[in-house]
Amino acid sequence: MLSPRYKPWHLLPFAWKYARLRLARRPVLVTFEVTMRCNAACGFCDYHKTPADEKARELASFVDAARVFDPMMITFSGGEPTLRRDLEEIIAEVSRAVPYCYLTMLTHGGMLSLERAQAVWDAGLDQISMSLDYLDARHDDARGIPGLAAKILAVVPAMRERGMAVRFNTVIKDDNLDDIVPIVRHAHAVGAGVNLSVYTDFKNGSAAHLIRADQHPRVRALVDELLAFKRAHRGVITNSDWYLAQLPRYLSNAMREPCRSGETTIHIDPAGLVRRCPDFPADKPWRDYDGYAPIACNACYYACRGEAQAPLTLSRFKDLLA
């Protein structure tokens, strides 16, 4: 847990809630997609094509869903969540309604001034996650926002000075394999965390950054570097050791286990419809959720697949305690 709001003893009520949810086969993590609008222009994503009039369909509140699911973790995402002018009210309402629930927000960071970061933090967030795939202007190009990398690298230390918990969400691509460890080391230097995933063309079919077969040896070496870093500095990389170790298997198409997304994690879109995965279509109102069966899908290796499969090992408890 990166958030300074919690102490080691809080692991007990969180562990009890986790066990209760798993036994009941209820989602541990619920993601509230508060808007599908976005002002970035990422090549792997089409959220920026969402019509402006979709704003009229966005729920004013997600608190009813939060109370019913009562998960261990809630993420506010989009699209770009900071486009919601009422985001602070949405977060505060959910924070008051659900005890022992870790609240995070995923943003590209382009609109996150220090003042806005403080406002959403004060509303009840436990962690603010920002996308960061490069430490230089390549990140600006990838997101279509000039000056984005410099802004993120400037605001994060200021956020940390104010006691906010920050995590970088970094996508491993064909052209940033040599940038991953520097990003991790930078996160460590500024007191932030990093969560890693692998590029996929599942969102809109863009194969521009898929990792090639000839890069697989470099990925295996990268995994070894990341695991060595984790052993030396627990609490920076938030992926489980197991998840990282499976990356070469996934990339070589050797993974045959069914995807269990929708079992421990679900997404609720801006109109209140539930989906098993961020890249699957929404299919029913959240009140009609009755679980999702595992499926044969190898289209991605997001955490909602990989971490759902990860066993509870001693290294995972070391991560939490760190």
C-alpha positions as a Python dict, from the first residue, in 0.01 Angstrom:
ca = {
    (1, 'M'): (0, 0, 0),
    (2, 'L'): (159, 324, -111),
    (3, 'S'): (-82, 557, 68),
    (4, 'P'): (40, 729, 387),
    (5, 'R'): (-322, 717, 510),
    (6, 'Y'): (-271, 355, 617),
    (7, 'K'): (-58, 184, 879),
    (8, 'P'): (59, -180, 893),
    (9, 'W'): (-232, -280, 1118),
    (10, 'H'): (-474, -179, 842),
    (11, 'L'): (-364, -493, 658),
    (12, 'L'): (-591, -691, 891),
    (13, 'P'): (-927, -532, 795),
    (14, 'F'): (-820, -519, 431),
    (15, 'A'): (-722, -887, 442),
    (16, 'W'): (-1059, -974, 599),
    (17, 'K'): (-1245, -782, 328),
    (18, 'Y'): (-1036, -947, 56),
    (19, 'A'): (-1108, -1296, 194),
    (20, 'R'): (-1480, -1219, 228),
    (21, 'L'): (-1505, -1090, -130),
    (22, 'R'): (-1316, -1384, -277),
    (23, 'L'): (-1525, -1638, -87),
    (24, 'A'): (-1842, -1466, -208),
    (25, 'R'): (-1700, -1444, -563),
    (26, 'R'): (-1750, -1070, -565),
    (27, 'P'): (-1515, -817, -732),
    (28, 'V'): (-1218, -706, -527),
    (29, 'L'): (-1151, -411, -760),
    (30, 'V'): (-1419, -196, -923),
    (31, 'T'): (-1317, 65, -1180),
    (32, 'F'): (-1552, 358, -1227),
    (33, 'E'): (-1504, 496, -1578),
    (34, 'V'): (-1642, 840, -1494),
    (35, 'T'): (-1612, 963, -1855),
    (36, 'M'): (-1504, 830, -2192),
    (37, 'R'): (-1408, 1178, -2310),
    (38, 'C'): (-1036, 1247, -2339),
    (39, 'N'): (-820, 1535, -2457),
    (40, 'A'): (-514, 1323, -2534),
    (41, 'A'): (-456, 1161, -2874),
    (42, 'C'): (-293, 827, -2802),
    (43, 'G'): (-238, 609, -3106),
    (44, 'F'): (-341, 292, -2922),
    (45, 'C'): (-670, 433, -2791),
    (46, 'D'): (-981, 594, -2942),
    (47, 'Y'): (-1121, 766, -2633),
    (48, 'H'): (-1033, 1103, -2784),
    (49, 'K'): (-1294, 1031, -3051),
    (50, 'T'): (-1576, 1024, -2792),
    (51, 'P'): (-1833, 1289, -2889),
    (52, 'A'): (-1864, 1582, -2651),
    (53, 'D'): (-2239, 1521, -2617),
    (54, 'E'): (-2164, 1192, -2437),
    (55, 'K'): (-2122, 1414, -2132),
    (56, 'A'): (-2500, 1415, -2099),
    (57, 'R'): (-2503, 1037, -2038),
    (58, 'E'): (-2246, 1041, -1758),
    (59, 'L'): (-2371, 942, -1414),
    (60, 'A'): (-2371, 1220, -1158),
    (61, 'S'): (-2288, 972, -881),
    (62, 'F'): (-2133, 626, -844),
    (63, 'V'): (-2202, 594, -475),
    (64, 'D'): (-2486, 340, -507),
    (65, 'A'): (-2263, 102, -701),
    (66, 'A'): (-1982, 158, -451),
    (67, 'R'): (-2208, 65, -160),
    (68, 'V'): (-2349, -244, -328),
    (69, 'F'): (-2016, -388, -439),
    (70, 'D'): (-1825, -264, -129),
    (71, 'P'): (-1491, -365, -291),
    (72, 'M'): (-1144, -351, -144),
    (73, 'M'): (-1026, -111, -413),
    (74, 'I'): (-1189, 145, -644),
    (75, 'T'): (-1021, 316, -937),
    (76, 'F'): (-1159, 630, -1100),
    (77, 'S'): (-1060, 626, -1466),
    (78, 'G'): (-1178, 731, -1811),
    (79, 'G'): (-1121, 850, -2070),
    (80, 'E'): (-961, 1129, -1873),
    (81, 'P'): (-1129, 1162, -1532),
    (82, 'T'): (-1000, 1514, -1465),
    (83, 'L'): (-1230, 1639, -1742),
    (84, 'R'): (-1513, 1594, -1490),
    (85, 'R'): (-1553, 1923, -1307),
    (86, 'D'): (-1745, 1739, -1036),
    (87, 'L'): (-1475, 1475, -990),
    (88, 'E'): (-1399, 1587, -635),
    (89, 'E'): (-1764, 1546, -536),
    (90, 'I'): (-1779, 1200, -694),
    (91, 'I'): (-1468, 1087, -507),
    (92, 'A'): (-1574, 1237, -174),
    (93, 'E'): (-1915, 1074, -186),
    (94, 'V'): (-1767, 731, -256),
    (95, 'S'): (-1496, 777, 6),
    (96, 'R'): (-1754, 847, 276),
    (97, 'A'): (-1974, 555, 172),
    (98, 'V'): (-1728, 264, 160),
    (99, 'P'): (-1499, 186, 457),
    (100, 'Y'): (-1164, 13, 411),
    (101, 'C'): (-1156, 75, 39),
    (102, 'Y'): (-838, 193, -134),
    (103, 'L'): (-929, 474, -378),
    (104, 'T'): (-709, 550, -677),
    (105, 'M'): (-733, 761, -990),
    (106, 'L'): (-571, 698, -1328),
    (107, 'T'): (-491, 1009, -1533),
    (108, 'H'): (-263, 1114, -1818),
    (109, 'G'): (-165, 1408, -1596),
    (110, 'G'): (-197, 1676, -1859),
    (111, 'M'): (-457, 1870, -1661),
    (112, 'L'): (-333, 1780, -1315),
    (113, 'S'): (-192, 2094, -1159),
    (114, 'L'): (-61, 2072, -804),
    (115, 'E'): (-377, 2247, -685),
    (116, 'R'): (-609, 2003, -866),
    (117, 'A'): (-405, 1710, -737),
    (118, 'Q'): (-446, 1844, -384),
    (119, 'A'): (-820, 1883, -437),
    (120, 'V'): (-881, 1525, -551),
    (121, 'W'): (-647, 1397, -279),
    (122, 'D'): (-835, 1589, -12),
    (123, 'A'): (-1160, 1447, -153),
    (124, 'G'): (-1045, 1103, -39),
    (125, 'L'): (-803, 947, -286),
    (126, 'D'): (-538, 715, -147),
    (127, 'Q'): (-324, 715, -462),
    (128, 'I'): (-292, 909, -788),
    (129, 'S'): (-163, 710, -1086),
    (130, 'M'): (-20, 880, -1394),
    (131, 'S'): (66, 725, -1728),
    (132, 'L'): (436, 756, -1810),
    (133, 'D'): (599, 552, -2087),
    (134, 'Y'): (910, 766, -2147),
    (135, 'L'): (1105, 1024, -1947),
    (136, 'D'): (1139, 1265, -2238),
    (137, 'A'): (944, 1427, -2522),
    (138, 'R'): (862, 1088, -2673),
    (139, 'H'): (591, 1068, -2410),
    (140, 'D'): (448, 1399, -2535),
    (141, 'D'): (435, 1257, -2888),
    (142, 'A'): (274, 932, -2771),
    (143, 'R'): (-3, 1117, -2587),
    (144, 'G'): (-37, 1410, -2825),
    (145, 'I'): (16, 1664, -2543),
    (146, 'P'): (319, 1896, -2579),
    (147, 'G'): (528, 1931, -2263),
    (148, 'L'): (350, 1644, -2086),
    (149, 'A'): (657, 1453, -1967),
    (150, 'A'): (820, 1765, -1825),
    (151, 'K'): (496, 1858, -1647),
    (152, 'I'): (461, 1513, -1490),
    (153, 'L'): (824, 1504, -1380),
    (154, 'A'): (785, 1849, -1221),
    (155, 'V'): (452, 1798, -1044),
    (156, 'V'): (518, 1454, -895),
    (157, 'P'): (797, 1562, -656),
    (158, 'A'): (577, 1852, -543),
    (159, 'M'): (289, 1610, -482),
    (160, 'R'): (515, 1382, -283),
    (161, 'E'): (632, 1678, -71),
    (162, 'R'): (267, 1730, 25),
    (163, 'G'): (231, 1367, 126),
    (164, 'M'): (37, 1240, -174),
    (165, 'A'): (94, 882, -292),
    (166, 'V'): (185, 870, -662),
    (167, 'R'): (230, 579, -901),
    (168, 'F'): (343, 573, -1261),
    (169, 'N'): (153, 338, -1492),
    (170, 'T'): (404, 236, -1757),
    (171, 'V'): (336, 32, -2069),
    (172, 'I'): (621, -186, -2198),
    (173, 'K'): (651, -125, -2575),
    (174, 'D'): (880, -217, -2860),
    (175, 'D'): (1065, 117, -2836),
    (176, 'N'): (1097, 171, -2459),
    (177, 'L'): (1252, -152, -2335),
    (178, 'D'): (1565, 38, -2236),
    (179, 'D'): (1359, 308, -2063),
    (180, 'I'): (1171, 85, -1818),
    (181, 'V'): (1443, 49, -1554),
    (182, 'P'): (1529, 424, -1568),
    (183, 'I'): (1159, 501, -1508),
    (184, 'V'): (1158, 261, -1212),
    (185, 'R'): (1474, 418, -1072),
    (186, 'H'): (1330, 766, -1116),
    (187, 'A'): (1014, 659, -932),
    (188, 'H'): (1229, 526, -648),
    (189, 'A'): (1425, 852, -634),
    (190, 'V'): (1113, 1068, -597),
    (191, 'G'): (928, 830, -366),
    (192, 'A'): (671, 709, -619),
    (193, 'G'): (563, 363, -735),
    (194, 'V'): (543, 199, -1077),
    (195, 'N'): (296, -49, -1223),
    (196, 'L'): (390, -217, -1550),
    (197, 'S'): (183, -370, -1828),
    (198, 'V'): (253, -485, -2184),
    (199, 'Y'): (140, -305, -2497),
    (200, 'T'): (-158, -460, -2674),
    (201, 'D'): (-344, -379, -2994),
    (202, 'F'): (-671, -486, -2829),
    (203, 'K'): (-802, -131, -2783),
    (204, 'N'): (-815, -18, -3145),
    (205, 'G'): (-606, -257, -3354),
    (206, 'S'): (-293, -42, -3362),
    (207, 'A'): (6, -276, -3386),
    (208, 'A'): (255, 13, -3381),
    (209, 'H'): (423, -80, -3051),
    (210, 'L'): (377, -456, -3024),
    (211, 'I'): (688, -629, -2895),
    (212, 'R'): (853, -830, -3174),
    (213, 'A'): (974, -1188, -3149),
    (214, 'D'): (1337, -1078, -3190),
    (215, 'Q'): (1294, -863, -2876),
    (216, 'H'): (1192, -1152, -2651),
    (217, 'P'): (1547, -1211, -2518),
    (218, 'R'): (1563, -842, -2422),
    (219, 'V'): (1229, -876, -2241),
    (220, 'R'): (1356, -1176, -2045),
    (221, 'A'): (1662, -976, -1942),
    (222, 'L'): (1438, -685, -1845),
    (223, 'V'): (1225, -911, -1627),
    (224, 'D'): (1538, -1032, -1450),
    (225, 'E'): (1641, -670, -1389),
    (226, 'L'): (1299, -579, -1254),
    (227, 'L'): (1284, -878, -1020),
    (228, 'A'): (1634, -798, -891),
    (229, 'F'): (1526, -439, -830),
    (230, 'K'): (1217, -560, -644),
    (231, 'R'): (1425, -780, -416),
    (232, 'A'): (1643, -479, -329),
    (233, 'H'): (1366, -218, -310),
    (234, 'R'): (1029, -363, -217),
    (235, 'G'): (735, -128, -251),
    (236, 'V'): (839, 59, -568),
    (237, 'I'): (723, -183, -838),
    (238, 'T'): (366, -274, -749),
    (239, 'N'): (332, -572, -984),
    (240, 'S'): (366, -908, -816),
    (241, 'D'): (684, -1107, -881),
    (242, 'W'): (464, -1373, -1042),
    (243, 'Y'): (309, -1128, -1288),
    (244, 'L'): (649, -1003, -1403),
    (245, 'A'): (787, -1355, -1435),
    (246, 'Q'): (500, -1452, -1667),
    (247, 'L'): (558, -1174, -1922),
    (248, 'P'): (787, -1385, -2147),
    (249, 'R'): (529, -1667, -2143),
    (250, 'Y'): (254, -1431, -2250),
    (251, 'L'): (460, -1273, -2528),
    (252, 'S'): (562, -1611, -2667),
    (253, 'N'): (196, -1725, -2676),
    (254, 'A'): (270, -2000, -2426),
    (255, 'M'): (-1, -1889, -2184),
    (256, 'R'): (-306, -2114, -2198),
    (257, 'E'): (-481, -2032, -1870),
    (258, 'P'): (-828, -1877, -1911),
    (259, 'C'): (-872, -1508, -1838),
    (260, 'R'): (-1053, -1447, -1510),
    (261, 'S'): (-1123, -1077, -1559),
    (262, 'G'): (-1476, -1000, -1449),
    (263, 'E'): (-1436, -1231, -1151),
    (264, 'T'): (-1216, -1025, -922),
    (265, 'T'): (-1227, -702, -1125),
    (266, 'I'): (-1503, -523, -1315),
    (267, 'H'): (-1548, -192, -1495),
    (268, 'I'): (-1856, 30, -1476),
    (269, 'D'): (-1885, 276, -1762),
    (270, 'P'): (-2007, 638, -1744),
    (271, 'A'): (-2367, 533, -1811),
    (272, 'G'): (-2366, 270, -1535),
    (273, 'L'): (-2316, -37, -1753),
    (274, 'V'): (-2081, -313, -1640),
    (275, 'R'): (-1806, -478, -1843),
    (276, 'R'): (-1563, -756, -1759),
    (277, 'C'): (-1258, -577, -1899),
    (278, 'P'): (-1176, -221, -2011),
    (279, 'D'): (-1158, -335, -2373),
    (280, 'F'): (-1473, -547, -2381),
    (281, 'P'): (-1812, -390, -2460),
    (282, 'A'): (-2041, -303, -2171),
    (283, 'D'): (-2331, -546, -2160),
    (284, 'K'): (-2573, -480, -1874),
    (285, 'P'): (-2661, -232, -1595),
    (286, 'W'): (-2434, -275, -1295),
    (287, 'R'): (-2730, -377, -1077),
    (288, 'D'): (-2773, -685, -1299),
    (289, 'Y'): (-2414, -802, -1249),
    (290, 'D'): (-2414, -1174, -1173),
    (291, 'G'): (-2051, -1259, -1233),
    (292, 'Y'): (-1846, -1346, -1539),
    (293, 'A'): (-1717, -1692, -1623),
    (294, 'P'): (-1350, -1732, -1723),
    (295, 'I'): (-1292, -1713, -2098),
    (296, 'A'): (-1023, -1815, -2346),
    (297, 'C'): (-873, -1477, -2436),
    (298, 'N'): (-508, -1396, -2491),
    (299, 'A'): (-558, -1045, -2628),
    (300, 'C'): (-386, -865, -2341),
    (301, 'Y'): (-193, -914, -2023),
    (302, 'Y'): (-340, -639, -1810),
    (303, 'A'): (-334, -674, -1433),
    (304, 'C'): (-703, -771, -1434),
    (305, 'R'): (-591, -1089, -1603),
    (306, 'G'): (-239, -1147, -1476),
    (307, 'E'): (-279, -1047, -1113),
    (308, 'A'): (-609, -1237, -1091),
    (309, 'Q'): (-410, -1551, -1172),
    (310, 'A'): (-120, -1471, -940),
    (311, 'P'): (-91, -1695, -633),
    (312, 'L'): (-60, -1549, -284),
    (313, 'T'): (308, -1594, -216),
    (314, 'L'): (545, -1467, 52),
    (315, 'S'): (682, -1208, -192),
    (316, 'R'): (335, -1057, -227),
    (317, 'F'): (310, -1004, 148),
    (318, 'K'): (656, -847, 142),
    (319, 'D'): (528, -606, -123),
    (320, 'L'): (233, -506, 95),
    (321, 'L'): (442, -462, 407),
    (322, 'A'): (692, -247, 214),
}
